[in-house]
């Protein structure tokens, strides 16, 4: 067994040992239809003193259901748990417990504060799974744009001491391993995204990168593309990247390069380009948005089946 495969194997074993005893999720059918119960609850207070909330989309059924942690985008500077509500509702209505969380914004604290929020949120979701009729062994992540950046970092480095810095008050040794990662327009190379913002003279994105990555050198340390190129020890979970063909925020060529690097490192990646679609195409109804919903559902089904 090669070293990277061994690391993934150990990660999977560790996750299984750390989770509380519960029934495994029933067979997930992406075509299923459920009514939903939606609730908002606080899950932690940020270092800046702001209450961070989680929005739980719970299917009305016996379960146990697979689970998704939704990490919002917003250039690390804005947005919240409501950002991907249409996607969250579409997934939950098919029989998935979806938990969308607020995260620290860069104006409150720079990298890696929001990765710490996500890491804590993932462990918190596993600890709370039984309350929502969820299966903690089948938790995946859905991340959009900068939320995709955080999702990939979290999945690749589930036991990073910096990311695990916030203690969880829950029994057992619950860790931050995940079953899979699904992304829409993820920032897989934040330095390349910054270069593109400079080229396009988009001051909002230039300033967003500079306010988030402090010191500036951390734009390479917390860079998924560079992590793989440096051949760091990582965990490579099944990854879905959905990319807009017309995206001039994250260029398709940059995304394709990451997918190829991930695959060359031993990871399972599905890279899909959406024709005539820009960076945030799923924010409006249409055939390509519906295609994204169905693609994520199918990806979840493949990765939570026994």
C-alpha positions as CSV (number, residue, x, y, z in Angstrom):
1,X,0.0,0.0,0.0
2,X,1.5,3.4,-1.0
3,X,2.0,6.1,1.6
4,X,-0.9,8.3,0.4
5,X,-3.3,5.3,0.2
6,X,-2.1,4.3,3.7
7,X,-2.9,7.8,5.0
8,X,-6.4,7.6,3.6
9,X,-6.9,4.2,5.0
10,X,-5.8,5.3,8.5
11,X,-8.1,8.3,8.2
12,X,-11.1,6.2,7.5
13,X,-10.3,3.8,10.4
14,X,-9.9,6.7,12.7
15,X,-13.2,8.2,11.7
16,X,-15.1,5.0,12.3
17,X,-13.5,4.5,15.7
18,X,-14.2,8.1,16.8
19,X,-17.9,8.2,16.0
20,X,-20.7,7.5,18.5
21,X,-22.6,4.3,18.0
22,X,-25.6,4.7,15.7
23,X,-27.5,3.0,12.9
24,X,-26.0,3.6,9.5
25,X,-27.9,5.7,7.0
26,X,-30.6,3.9,5.0
27,X,-30.0,3.5,1.3
28,X,-30.2,7.0,-0.1
29,X,-32.4,7.6,-3.1
30,X,-31.7,10.9,-4.9
31,X,-35.2,10.8,-6.4
32,X,-37.0,10.6,-3.0
33,X,-39.2,13.4,-1.8
34,X,-39.5,14.6,1.8
35,X,-41.2,17.5,3.6
36,X,-38.7,19.5,5.6
37,X,-38.4,20.9,9.1
38,X,-36.0,23.9,9.1
39,X,-34.6,25.3,12.4
40,X,-31.9,27.8,13.3
41,X,-29.7,27.2,16.4
42,X,-26.5,28.8,17.8
43,X,-23.6,26.5,17.6
44,X,-20.7,28.7,18.9
45,X,-19.6,32.2,19.6
46,X,-16.8,33.6,17.4
47,X,-13.6,35.1,18.9
48,X,-15.1,38.5,18.0
49,X,-18.1,37.7,20.2
50,X,-20.6,37.1,17.4
51,X,-23.1,34.3,17.8
52,X,-22.6,31.9,14.9
53,X,-25.8,30.0,13.9
54,X,-26.5,26.8,12.1
55,X,-29.6,26.2,10.0
56,X,-30.7,22.6,10.0
57,X,-32.8,21.3,7.1
58,X,-34.2,18.0,8.4
59,X,-36.2,15.6,6.3
60,X,-39.5,14.5,7.8
61,X,-38.8,10.8,8.0
62,X,-37.5,8.0,10.2
63,X,-33.9,8.1,8.9
64,X,-31.2,7.8,9.7
65,X,-30.2,10.1,6.8
66,X,-26.8,11.0,5.3
67,X,-25.6,14.4,6.3
68,X,-24.1,17.4,4.6
69,X,-22.3,20.4,6.2
70,X,-22.8,23.5,3.9
71,X,-20.0,26.1,3.9
72,X,-20.9,29.4,2.3
73,X,-18.9,31.6,0.0
74,X,-18.5,35.3,-0.1
75,X,-14.8,35.9,-0.7
76,X,-14.2,35.1,3.0
77,X,-15.6,38.6,3.8
78,X,-19.4,38.3,3.7
79,X,-22.4,36.0,3.4
80,X,-23.8,33.5,5.9
81,X,-25.7,30.3,6.3
82,X,-28.5,31.5,4.0
83,X,-26.3,31.8,1.0
84,X,-27.0,28.4,-0.6
85,X,-30.5,27.9,0.7
86,X,-31.9,26.7,-2.7
87,X,-29.3,24.0,-3.0
88,X,-29.7,23.1,0.7
89,X,-33.4,22.7,0.3
90,X,-33.0,20.6,-2.8
91,X,-30.6,18.2,-1.1
92,X,-32.6,18.0,2.1
93,X,-35.9,17.3,0.3
94,X,-34.3,14.2,-1.3
95,X,-33.4,12.7,2.2
96,X,-30.3,14.4,3.4
97,X,-29.9,16.3,6.7
98,X,-28.2,19.5,5.6
99,X,-26.6,21.8,8.2
100,X,-25.5,25.3,6.9
101,X,-23.3,27.3,9.3
102,X,-22.2,30.9,9.7
103,X,-18.5,31.3,9.8
104,X,-16.0,34.0,11.0
105,X,-15.5,36.7,8.4
106,X,-12.1,38.0,7.5
107,X,-13.0,41.4,9.1
108,X,-13.3,39.6,12.4
109,X,-10.2,37.3,12.1
110,X,-8.0,36.1,9.2
111,X,-7.2,32.6,8.0
112,X,-7.5,30.0,9.5
113,X,-10.4,31.3,11.8
114,X,-13.2,30.2,9.4
115,X,-11.5,26.8,8.8
116,X,-11.5,26.4,12.6
117,X,-15.3,27.2,12.6
118,X,-15.9,24.6,9.9
119,X,-13.8,22.0,11.6
120,X,-15.7,22.6,14.9
121,X,-19.0,22.7,13.0
122,X,-18.2,19.3,11.4
123,X,-17.5,17.7,14.7
124,X,-20.5,19.4,16.3
125,X,-22.8,18.0,13.5
126,X,-21.5,14.5,14.1
127,X,-22.2,14.9,17.8
128,X,-25.7,16.1,17.2
129,X,-26.5,13.6,14.4
130,X,-28.9,11.5,16.4
131,X,-31.1,14.5,17.3
132,X,-31.7,15.1,13.6
133,X,-32.0,11.5,12.6
134,X,-28.7,11.7,10.8
135,X,-25.9,9.2,10.3
136,X,-22.6,10.7,11.6
137,X,-20.5,8.2,9.5
138,X,-21.8,9.6,6.2
139,X,-21.1,13.3,6.7
140,X,-19.9,15.1,3.6
141,X,-19.3,18.8,2.8
142,X,-20.8,21.1,0.2
143,X,-18.8,24.2,-0.3
144,X,-19.3,27.2,-2.7
145,X,-16.5,29.4,-3.9
146,X,-14.5,30.4,-0.8
147,X,-16.6,27.8,1.1
148,X,-15.2,25.3,-1.3
149,X,-11.7,26.4,-0.4
150,X,-12.4,25.9,3.2
151,X,-14.1,22.5,2.5
152,X,-11.1,21.2,0.6
153,X,-8.6,22.4,3.2
154,X,-10.7,20.8,6.0
155,X,-11.0,17.5,4.1
156,X,-7.3,17.3,3.2
157,X,-6.2,18.2,6.7
158,X,-8.8,16.7,9.1
159,X,-6.4,16.4,12.0
160,X,-4.4,19.6,11.6
161,X,-3.8,21.0,15.1
162,X,-4.5,24.6,13.9
163,X,-7.8,23.7,12.4
164,X,-8.8,21.5,15.4
165,X,-8.1,24.4,17.8
166,X,-11.6,24.8,19.2
167,X,-12.5,22.1,21.7
168,X,-15.9,20.3,21.4
169,X,-17.8,19.6,24.6
170,X,-19.1,16.1,23.6
171,X,-18.4,12.6,24.6
172,X,-16.0,10.4,22.6
173,X,-13.2,11.3,20.3
174,X,-15.1,12.8,17.4
175,X,-12.8,13.9,14.6
176,X,-13.2,16.0,11.4
177,X,-12.9,13.4,8.7
178,X,-15.5,13.5,6.0
179,X,-17.0,11.0,3.5
180,X,-16.7,13.3,0.4
181,X,-16.6,16.9,-0.7
182,X,-18.8,18.5,-3.3
183,X,-18.1,22.0,-4.5
184,X,-19.4,24.7,-6.8
185,X,-16.7,27.1,-8.1
186,X,-14.2,26.3,-5.3
187,X,-11.1,28.5,-4.8
188,X,-8.7,25.7,-5.3
189,X,-5.8,28.1,-5.9
190,X,-6.3,31.3,-4.0
191,X,-3.1,32.8,-5.3
192,X,-4.2,32.3,-8.9
193,X,-7.6,33.8,-8.0
194,X,-5.8,36.8,-6.6
195,X,-3.7,37.2,-9.8
196,X,-6.9,37.0,-11.8
197,X,-8.5,39.7,-9.6
198,X,-5.5,41.9,-10.2
199,X,-5.7,41.3,-13.9
200,X,-9.4,42.2,-14.0
201,X,-8.8,45.2,-11.6
202,X,-11.4,43.9,-9.2
203,X,-10.5,45.8,-6.0
204,X,-13.1,44.0,-3.9
205,X,-11.5,40.6,-4.6
206,X,-8.0,41.9,-4.3
207,X,-8.8,43.4,-0.9
208,X,-10.7,40.3,0.2
209,X,-7.6,38.1,-0.4
210,X,-5.3,40.6,1.5
211,X,-7.6,40.9,4.4
212,X,-8.0,37.1,4.7
213,X,-4.5,35.9,4.2
214,X,-2.5,37.6,7.0
215,X,0.5,37.3,6.9
216,X,0.4,37.3,3.1
217,X,2.6,34.2,2.9
218,X,-0.3,32.2,4.2
219,X,-1.9,32.4,0.8
220,X,0.5,29.7,-0.2
221,X,0.4,27.7,3.0
222,X,-3.4,27.5,2.9
223,X,-3.5,26.9,-0.8
224,X,-4.9,23.4,-1.9
225,X,-3.1,23.5,-5.2
226,X,0.3,24.3,-3.5
227,X,-0.3,21.7,-0.8
228,X,-0.6,19.0,-3.4
229,X,2.4,20.3,-5.3
230,X,4.5,20.3,-2.1
231,X,3.4,16.6,-1.6
232,X,2.3,17.2,1.9
233,X,0.7,14.3,3.7
234,X,-3.0,14.7,3.1
235,X,-6.3,12.8,3.1
236,X,-7.9,12.7,-0.3
237,X,-11.6,12.1,-0.2
238,X,-13.9,11.8,-3.3
239,X,-14.3,15.3,-4.7
240,X,-16.8,16.9,-7.0
241,X,-15.9,20.2,-8.7
242,X,-18.7,22.0,-10.6
243,X,-17.3,24.8,-12.7
244,X,-18.9,27.5,-14.8
245,X,-17.6,27.7,-18.4
246,X,-17.8,31.5,-18.4
247,X,-16.4,32.0,-14.9
248,X,-13.8,34.9,-15.0
249,X,-13.4,34.8,-11.2
250,X,-12.0,31.3,-10.9
251,X,-10.8,30.4,-14.4
252,X,-11.8,26.9,-15.7
253,X,-8.1,26.2,-16.6
254,X,-7.1,26.8,-13.0
255,X,-9.8,24.4,-11.8
256,X,-8.9,21.8,-14.4
257,X,-5.3,22.0,-13.3
258,X,-6.3,21.3,-9.6
259,X,-8.5,18.4,-10.7
260,X,-5.6,16.9,-12.6
261,X,-3.2,17.4,-9.7
262,X,-5.7,15.9,-7.2
263,X,-6.1,12.9,-9.5
264,X,-2.4,12.5,-10.0
265,X,-1.9,12.5,-6.2
266,X,-4.3,9.5,-5.9
267,X,-7.6,11.2,-5.3
268,X,-11.0,10.4,-6.9
269,X,-12.2,13.6,-8.5
270,X,-15.2,14.4,-10.8
271,X,-14.7,17.6,-12.7
272,X,-17.7,19.0,-14.5
273,X,-17.9,22.2,-16.6
274,X,-21.3,23.9,-16.9
275,X,-21.9,25.5,-20.3
276,X,-22.8,29.2,-20.5
277,X,-22.5,29.5,-16.7
278,X,-20.6,32.0,-14.6
279,X,-19.2,31.9,-11.1
280,X,-22.5,31.9,-9.2
281,X,-24.9,30.3,-11.7
282,X,-26.7,28.3,-9.1
283,X,-28.0,31.5,-7.6
284,X,-30.8,31.7,-10.2
285,X,-33.2,29.1,-11.5
286,X,-32.6,27.3,-14.7
287,X,-31.6,24.1,-16.4
288,X,-27.9,24.3,-15.3
289,X,-28.9,25.0,-11.7
290,X,-31.2,22.0,-11.8
291,X,-28.4,20.0,-13.3
292,X,-26.2,21.0,-10.4
293,X,-28.8,19.9,-7.9
294,X,-29.0,16.5,-9.5
295,X,-25.3,16.1,-9.9
296,X,-24.7,16.7,-6.2
297,X,-27.4,14.3,-5.2
298,X,-26.0,11.6,-7.5
299,X,-22.5,12.2,-6.1
300,X,-23.8,11.9,-2.5
301,X,-25.5,8.6,-3.4
302,X,-22.3,7.1,-4.8
303,X,-20.4,8.0,-1.7
304,X,-22.7,7.0,1.0
305,X,-23.8,3.6,-0.4
306,X,-22.5,0.6,1.4
